Amino acid sequence: MINNLIKQNIDKIKERIEKASKKAGRKPEDIKIIGVTKNVEPVRILKAIDAGIVDLGENRVQELQEKINAIRAANKNVNWHMIGHLQKNKVKYLIDSVVMIHSLDSVELAQEINKRAQKAGKIIDVLVQVNVAGEESKFGISKDEAMNFIKEISKYRNVKVKGLMTIAPLVSDPEEIRFVFKELRKIFIDISRENIDNIDMDYLSMGMSNDFEVAIEEGANIVRIGTAIFGKR
């Protein structure tokens, strides 16, 4: 029953992505779905993997480690992403576990990631989190700081900025927050045009279960979806 429901949910999401992509003159296959596994038990995560979700995002480091071990024990190959706020003292626990950190929001965090990555002989892909709406409850750098922040981060050779991420305010009508996605897209383009050394503007991660269609229309190529896949936690 769980298997069918999760697969049906994923099929519906893919249909909605296709519709939104076509509306924006884009290819649906260019949109990466990250299944958000916060508070989702491994048995349900495995059903999503079986239904084709191979990129998974977790908000908390401890939960991430537990789930990595559980999914690995089931012999499933997936890409794990750290999508929640990351404290400096937790970086050491995930440097070998994730393909990308989506929530870089301070120079101090970049320094720590760089130090740990250097020690591990790796280059870590990151997205810079921008608090476009200026919500006090959300992490991320301000939109006005984005350009200078990116230039500062470009100095760290074991940290590779691959794009930007934002979390829009939760509203009942996604049209109310279209401006957030438009603004991040504008910042994304402005940074791309600077051709900053060691910076690749490949990914625009914005849009979640309640607003991903509007985000896609405004340029998102990564959407982070939890509730629409797994149901309410």
C-alpha positions, 0 to 999 in steps of 0.5 A: 500500500505504501509502495503504491501511494509513494509511487503514485505521488512521484508519478504525479510530481513528474507530471506536474514538473513536465507541465510547468517545464513546458509552460516555461519552454524548458525540458522536464529532464533538466529538473532534478528532484531531491526527495526530502527525507526529514522525519521519514523512516527508511522503509518509506525512503526505500519505496521512493528509491524503488520508484526512481528517486536517487537524490535524497536530502536531509536536514539534520546531520545525525538523521542523515548518518542514520539514514545513510547507514540504513539505505546502504545496508539495503544495497541502494546507491543514492546521492545524499544532499545536506539541505538543512542549516549546517553548524561548523562543528558538524561538518566533519561528520558529513564530508565523506557522505554527501554529494552537495551541501545546499546551505552555505551561509557564512565565511566561517562555514566555508573555511571549515568545509575547506579545511575538512575537504583539504584533509580528506583530499576532496573538493566539496560542491556547495550551494550558497543559501540566499535569504531573498525574502529577508525572513528573520526565521530563515538562514542564508545571506542577504541578497545584497551580500550575495555577489561579494560573498561568492567572490570571497568564497571563490578563494577556497580551493576545496570548496566549489560553489555550484549555484544558489539555494533559497527557501521561500516563505510558506504561503497558501498561494504560490503566486505571492512568492513568485518574486522570491524566485525571480529575484534569486534567478536575477542574482544567479544571472548577475553572478554568472556574468561575472565569470568568477574563478572557481565559481560554477553557476550550474544549479538554482535550487528553489521550490518545495512541495507547495511551490515547485511549479512556480519555481520551475517557471522562474528557472529552478533546476533543483526542487526539494520535495518531501510532503508531496512524495511521503505525505505529512510527517 
